[in-house]
Amino acid sequence: MSGFNNRPNSVADNVASNVAGIFSTKPSARYASGARTILKINGKVSGFAFGISWRINTSVTEINTIDDYFPAELVPQRITVEGTISALHIPGTSAGTEQWQPDALNFLFQQYITIEVRDSATDQLLFYTSKAMITSRNEDIRVDSLANVTLQWRAIGFQDERKPELAEGAQSSSATSQKAGQPDSPQSRLQQAISKFI
């Protein structure tokens, strides 16, 4: 595992692990790593941010039936995208000066920010959103360590390695659309069941 730990006399281990992380920037490397990841905010490479994480949650509702201990269906409701950005506090360069986070006067008119994460070796897109907003900022300044900044953000929609597309079986052919020469429109499972019943 790369990174620093608290074990005594582990300087050699830490140096070896970080050198291995640098070598992983080769195009032939198989796994993505933080050493070869590019983070762009508003199309600009972020120099003082050293980490990013995101969570994509799908909230669901259980459809329960009589005399059944298991739900009959799991109905998706909403997709939420949120995450954190870890950065260093460089005097004169912050989330405020970079116009990532609004201040007390312009927070009603603050534009969305774009977040883009790519693999530098393959130029593969790992994560992208064009409608993100910084929701909170936490700064930690201590005597014996660097000043760390943690930015919490939320977003509307996202894109990753896979292009957004309908799932298999989401399109159902109907006789009316085929007669009219119109393309098939996606239907839910409830609509499919009703159409079969009719």
Helices and strands as residue ranges (DSSP letters): H 11-23, G 34-36, E 37-41, E 44-45, E 49-63, E 73-88, E 113-119, E 124-140, E 148-155, H 175-180, H 189-197
